[in-house]
Amino acid sequence: MNLDVIVFAAHPDDAELAMGGTIAKLTKNNFKVGIIDLTRGELGTRGTLDIRQKEAFQAAIILKVAIRDNLIIPDGNILNNKENLIKVVMAIRRYKPKIIFAPYFEDRHPDHIDASILIKRAMFQTGLQKIKTFDKEVIQNPFRPTSLFYYMLTYTFNPSFIQDISDTFEMKMNAVGAYSSQFHNPKSTEPETFISKPEFIKFIESRASFYGFQIGKSYGEAFFSEEKIELDLATLLKK
């Protein structure tokens, strides 16, 4: 299956927190989106692998993504090595997305930084003829997506563009809510973490409101591009 977009995430729930509204916006408009988690989040303080996997698939159903996959790279050890690069390259060549999203390269969590570096390198190598990969013993052809965009997790940045998610904000928060083991739950007896505090969800909601306000909308999600983005004034004037 060819995809229009792949969202790579270091852990299950990263994609939903950072750009769940954008994912929902794309799927709502019949674009095929896949979420590929690099790790299973096994070092997380709360929840188990089975619980987190069920939560990830439930969130994927809410967002109506075409595929959700996991490369099973060790959590806390997203090394920029040949083995991990090949895993990402194989996924890109298998699904042939036009656009890739990755975590922004400066963040509180080292895994997000490592994931960003790994995905950028893989995006380049996936287009190289001499990098040989096989899918079910069939050689994969080189393929390079058109664009790589970075999404915002904990640290902020000056956005290259902001996506209006006013009509999909509720879907985003429902997808985030699917991870009941990770976020605030007054009935939970597990240890409190950075993201399980009730203030964290308020932060996610407030940030969406803040970036939405900057574009004159109710809610928005911010993205960064290392390359310049074309603006068609004729299209803008027709709106």
Secondary structure per residue as TSV (DSSP state, phi and psi in degrees):
chain	resnum	aa	ss	phi	psi
A	1	M	-	360.0	127.0
A	2	N	-	-84.3	139.0
A	3	L	-	-111.2	153.7
A	4	D	S	-80.5	-36.0
A	5	V	E	-141.8	139.2
A	6	I	E	-119.1	130.7
A	7	V	E	-105.8	111.7
A	8	F	E	-90.4	136.5
A	9	A	E	-135.5	144.9
A	10	A	S	-67.9	-39.2
A	11	H	S	-136.0	153.7
A	12	P	T	-57.6	133.1
A	13	D	T	98.9	-16.2
A	14	D	H	-61.8	-45.6
A	15	A	H	-62.9	-41.2
A	16	E	H	-66.7	-44.7
A	17	L	H	-62.5	-43.3
A	18	A	H	-81.6	-40.6
A	19	M	H	-149.3	32.4
A	20	G	H	-59.2	-35.8
A	21	G	H	-67.5	-38.2
A	22	T	H	-68.5	-42.0
A	23	I	H	-57.9	-47.8
A	24	A	H	-62.3	-38.0
A	25	K	H	-61.8	-42.4
A	26	L	H	-68.0	-47.1
A	27	T	H	-66.7	-33.9
A	28	K	H	-62.1	-28.7
A	29	N	T	-98.5	21.9
A	30	N	T	68.7	23.1
A	31	F	-	-87.3	144.9
A	32	K	-	-89.8	117.7
A	33	V	E	-119.9	138.2
A	34	G	E	-121.6	144.1
A	35	I	E	-110.4	125.7
A	36	I	E	-120.7	110.0
A	37	D	E	-83.8	135.8
A	38	L	S	-76.4	-38.8
A	39	T	S	-124.4	170.0
A	40	R	-	-93.5	2.6
A	41	G	-	67.6	33.4
A	42	E	T	-70.0	-15.4
A	43	L	T	-88.2	-2.2
A	44	G	-	-61.3	143.2
A	45	T	S	-67.3	-37.2
A	46	R	S	-108.4	148.5
A	47	G	S	81.9	171.1
A	48	T	-	-118.9	170.9
A	49	L	H	-60.1	-43.2
A	50	D	H	-63.2	-44.2
A	51	I	H	-63.4	-45.5
A	52	R	H	-66.6	-34.1
A	53	Q	H	-66.5	-43.1
A	54	K	H	-63.3	-40.5
A	55	E	H	-64.0	-40.4
A	56	A	H	-63.3	-42.4
A	57	F	H	-71.1	-34.3
A	58	Q	H	-64.5	-42.5
A	59	A	H	-63.1	-38.6
A	60	A	H	-63.5	-38.2
A	61	I	H	-64.8	-43.2
A	62	I	H	-60.3	-41.3
A	63	L	H	-83.6	-7.4
A	64	K	T	62.1	38.5
A	65	V	-	-75.8	155.2
A	66	A	S	-76.8	-36.9
A	67	I	E	-144.4	150.7
A	68	R	E	-132.9	123.0
A	69	D	E	-128.9	165.6
A	70	N	E	-139.6	128.2
A	71	L	-	-85.2	-4.3
A	72	I	-	52.1	44.1
A	73	I	-	-79.8	140.7
A	74	P	-	-58.1	129.1
A	75	D	T	-61.7	138.1
A	76	G	T	78.5	5.5
A	77	N	-	-147.6	50.9
A	78	I	-	-82.2	78.1
A	79	L	-	-77.3	145.7
A	80	N	-	-86.9	70.7
A	81	N	S	-121.0	175.9
A	82	K	H	-62.2	-42.2
A	83	E	H	-60.4	-47.8
A	84	N	H	-70.8	-37.8
A	85	L	H	-59.5	-44.2
A	86	I	H	-63.2	-38.0
A	87	K	H	-60.5	-44.0
A	88	V	H	-71.2	-42.4
A	89	V	H	-58.3	-44.9
A	90	M	H	-60.6	-39.9
A	91	A	H	-66.1	-42.0
A	92	I	H	-65.0	-43.9
A	93	R	H	-68.6	-29.9
A	94	R	H	-69.8	-42.8
A	95	Y	H	-102.1	-14.6
A	96	K	-	49.0	55.7
A	97	P	-	-74.1	150.9
A	98	K	S	-77.3	-35.2
A	99	I	E	-129.1	141.2
A	100	I	E	-119.5	140.8
A	101	F	E	-115.8	142.3
A	102	A	E	-141.4	161.9
A	103	P	E	-63.3	147.3
A	104	Y	-	-61.7	147.9
A	105	F	S	-81.8	2.7
A	106	E	S	-127.1	120.9
A	107	D	-	-158.4	164.9
A	108	R	S	-64.5	-36.9
A	109	H	S	-94.2	122.0
A	110	P	H	-58.3	-31.8
A	111	D	H	-62.6	-34.6
A	112	H	H	-67.5	-39.9
A	113	I	H	-65.0	-46.7
A	114	D	H	-62.8	-39.7
A	115	A	H	-63.5	-41.2
A	116	S	H	-60.1	-45.7
A	117	I	H	-64.3	-45.0
A	118	L	H	-61.9	-44.4
A	119	I	H	-69.8	-38.0
A	120	K	H	-63.3	-43.5
A	121	R	H	-64.8	-41.1
A	122	A	H	-65.0	-37.4
A	123	M	H	-60.3	-36.3
A	124	F	H	-74.3	-46.1
A	125	Q	H	-69.2	-25.9
A	126	T	T	-64.6	-18.8
A	127	G	T	-92.9	-0.3
A	128	L	-	-87.7	127.9
A	129	Q	T	-61.4	-35.9
A	130	K	T	-84.1	-3.4
A	131	I	S	-88.0	107.0
A	132	K	-	-95.1	128.8
A	133	T	-	-135.6	155.4
A	134	F	E	-130.8	139.6
A	135	D	E	-119.9	110.0
A	136	K	T	55.2	46.2
A	137	E	T	68.4	8.5
A	138	V	E	-105.1	128.9
A	139	I	E	-66.0	138.4
A	140	Q	-	-92.5	142.4
A	141	N	-	-81.7	147.5
A	142	P	-	-58.3	143.5
A	143	F	-	-157.8	133.0
A	144	R	-	-127.1	123.5
A	145	P	-	-58.9	160.9
A	146	T	S	-73.6	-40.0
A	147	S	E	-139.8	148.8
A	148	L	E	-123.2	119.2
A	149	F	E	-117.3	148.2
A	150	Y	E	-108.6	137.5
A	151	Y	E	-104.9	162.3
A	152	M	-	-95.7	130.5
A	153	L	S	-109.4	-102.0
A	154	T	S	-86.9	-50.9
A	155	Y	S	-77.7	145.1
A	156	T	-	-93.4	166.1
A	157	F	-	-149.9	169.4
A	158	N	-	-80.5	110.6
A	159	P	-	-67.7	146.5
A	160	S	S	-79.5	-32.8
A	161	F	E	-158.0	159.4
A	162	I	E	-125.7	129.2
A	163	Q	E	-93.9	127.8
A	164	D	E	-70.0	121.6
A	165	I	-	-122.0	25.6
A	166	S	T	-56.7	-39.1
A	167	D	T	-86.3	-4.8
A	168	T	T	-126.2	8.1
A	169	F	H	-59.6	-40.2
A	170	E	H	-63.6	-39.9
A	171	M	H	-62.3	-41.7
A	172	K	H	-57.5	-49.9
A	173	M	H	-69.8	-30.0
A	174	N	H	-66.6	-38.3
A	175	A	H	-67.4	-41.9
A	176	V	H	-60.9	-41.4
A	177	G	H	-65.3	-18.9
A	178	A	T	-63.2	-23.2
A	179	Y	-	-89.8	64.1
A	180	S	T	-66.4	-21.8
A	181	S	T	-75.3	-21.2
A	182	Q	T	-98.4	-33.8
A	183	F	S	-105.7	179.5
A	184	H	-	-56.2	125.4
A	185	N	-	-144.1	106.0
A	186	P	T	-60.2	-18.4
A	187	K	T	-87.3	-11.0
A	188	S	-	-71.5	141.5
A	189	T	-	-105.9	5.5
A	190	E	S	-79.7	161.5
A	191	P	-	-60.6	147.4
A	192	E	-	-77.0	143.5
A	193	T	-	-126.9	179.0
A	194	F	T	-57.0	-38.4
A	195	I	T	-96.7	-6.4
A	196	S	T	-89.9	-8.6
A	197	K	S	-70.2	142.6
A	198	P	H	-59.6	-26.3
A	199	E	H	-65.8	-25.4
A	200	F	H	-66.2	-46.3
A	201	I	H	-64.0	-36.7
A	202	K	H	-62.0	-37.0
A	203	F	H	-62.6	-45.0
A	204	I	H	-61.8	-44.1
A	205	E	H	-65.9	-42.9
A	206	S	H	-66.1	-38.7
A	207	R	H	-64.9	-41.5
A	208	A	H	-62.3	-38.6
A	209	S	H	-67.1	-41.0
A	210	F	H	-61.8	-49.1
A	211	Y	H	-72.9	-28.6
A	212	G	H	-64.4	-43.4
A	213	F	H	-59.1	-35.3
A	214	Q	H	-66.1	-21.2
A	215	I	T	-113.5	15.0
A	216	G	T	74.4	25.6
A	217	K	S	-122.5	175.0
A	218	S	S	-76.0	-42.0
A	219	Y	-	-142.6	147.4
A	220	G	E	-150.0	162.1
A	221	E	E	-126.2	136.8
A	222	A	E	-98.8	144.0
A	223	F	E	-137.7	156.6
A	224	F	E	-125.2	138.5
A	225	S	-	-124.3	132.0
A	226	E	S	-75.4	-20.1
A	227	E	S	-106.7	155.9
A	228	K	-	-68.0	147.5
A	229	I	-	-113.5	130.8
A	230	E	-	-71.4	139.7
A	231	L	-	-118.6	120.6
A	232	D	-	-91.9	104.0
A	233	L	H	-64.2	-33.3
A	234	A	H	-62.2	-41.6
A	235	T	H	-66.3	-39.4
A	236	L	H	-63.9	-40.2
A	237	L	H	-70.0	-23.5
A	238	K	H	-79.8	-12.9
A	239	K	-	-72.1	360.0
